[in-house]
């Protein structure tokens, strides 16, 4: 039976064989649905190729909106968007762009997971 650590939203964020000092845990059965869901959750994707990123923008119907947004940004952002070989999930420019498009952190993760499959 694993010890379960949850985040502020109540989602499982870690499984441990022993209690972890300084954290509130609960003990759940290994076959508990929440434990199984946590173990089957796709790992976060830290970066994707430019091809994957832009094809996912196209698939999501966002390519034209993002192109228009980038065209109004400072020159360094335009150059990075046009010439980067990879797009890194947690880069400041990426965070700014996704925020401007109204994405939540969970939606950004989902976008990168989908893009990584292309």
C-alpha positions in Angstrom: 0.0 0.0 0.0 1.6 3.3 -1.0 1.6 6.5 0.9 0.0 9.2 -1.2 1.0 12.9 -1.3 -1.5 15.3 -2.8 -1.1 18.9 -4.1 -3.2 21.9 -3.1 -5.8 20.9 -5.6 -6.2 17.5 -4.0 -4.5 15.7 -7.0 -2.0 12.9 -6.2 1.5 14.3 -6.9 3.6 11.5 -5.4 3.6 7.8 -4.2 6.0 6.6 -1.6 6.7 3.4 0.3 7.4 5.2 3.5 5.9 8.3 5.1 7.6 11.5 4.0 8.5 13.9 6.8 6.8 17.3 6.6 4.1 16.2 4.3 0.5 15.1 5.0 0.0 11.7 3.4 -2.7 9.1 3.3 -2.4 5.4 2.8 -4.2 4.0 -0.2 -4.5 0.5 -1.7 -2.3 -0.1 -4.7 -5.4 -1.0 -6.7 -7.3 2.2 -5.7 -8.6 4.0 -8.8 -6.8 7.3 -7.9 -3.5 5.5 -7.6 -4.0 3.7 -10.9 -5.0 7.0 -12.6 -1.8 8.6 -11.2 0.4 5.8 -12.5 -1.2 5.9 -15.9 -1.0 9.6 -16.3 1.3 10.7 -19.2 4.6 12.2 -18.1 4.9 15.9 -18.7 6.7 16.8 -21.9 9.5 19.4 -21.4 10.1 20.2 -25.1 9.0 19.4 -28.7 10.5 20.1 -32.1 9.4 23.1 -34.0 7.6 20.9 -36.5 5.6 19.2 -33.7 4.8 22.5 -32.1 3.6 24.1 -35.2 1.7 21.1 -36.4 -0.1 20.9 -33.0 -1.0 24.6 -33.4 -2.5 23.8 -36.8 -4.4 20.8 -35.4 -5.8 22.9 -32.6 -6.9 25.6 -34.9 -4.4 28.1 -33.4 -1.8 28.6 -36.0 -3.2 31.8 -37.5 -3.9 33.3 -34.1 -0.4 32.5 -32.9 1.2 33.8 -36.1 -0.7 37.1 -35.7 0.2 37.4 -32.0 3.9 36.7 -32.7 3.9 39.3 -35.5 3.0 42.0 -32.9 5.8 40.9 -30.5 9.3 42.3 -30.1 11.8 41.2 -32.7 13.5 38.7 -30.4 10.3 36.8 -29.9 9.6 36.8 -33.7 13.1 35.4 -34.4 12.8 32.8 -31.7 9.4 31.6 -33.0 10.6 31.5 -36.6 14.1 29.9 -36.1 13.9 27.8 -33.0 14.5 24.1 -33.6 12.7 23.2 -30.3 10.1 24.7 -28.2 10.7 24.4 -24.4 7.5 24.2 -22.3 8.8 26.3 -19.4 10.7 29.0 -21.3 9.6 32.6 -20.4 8.6 33.4 -24.0 6.5 30.2 -24.1 4.8 31.0 -20.8 4.0 34.6 -22.0 2.6 33.3 -25.3 0.4 30.7 -23.8 -0.8 33.1 -21.1 -1.7 35.6 -23.9 -3.8 32.8 -25.5 -5.6 32.1 -22.2 -4.1 28.7 -21.6 -4.1 27.2 -18.1 -0.9 25.2 -17.0 -2.9 22.0 -17.5 -3.9 23.0 -21.0 -0.2 23.8 -21.8 0.8 20.4 -20.6 -1.9 18.8 -22.7 -0.7 20.7 -25.7 2.8 19.5 -25.3 1.8 15.9 -24.7 -0.3 16.0 -27.9 2.5 17.7 -29.9 5.0 15.1 -28.8 2.9 12.4 -30.4 3.1 14.1 -33.8 
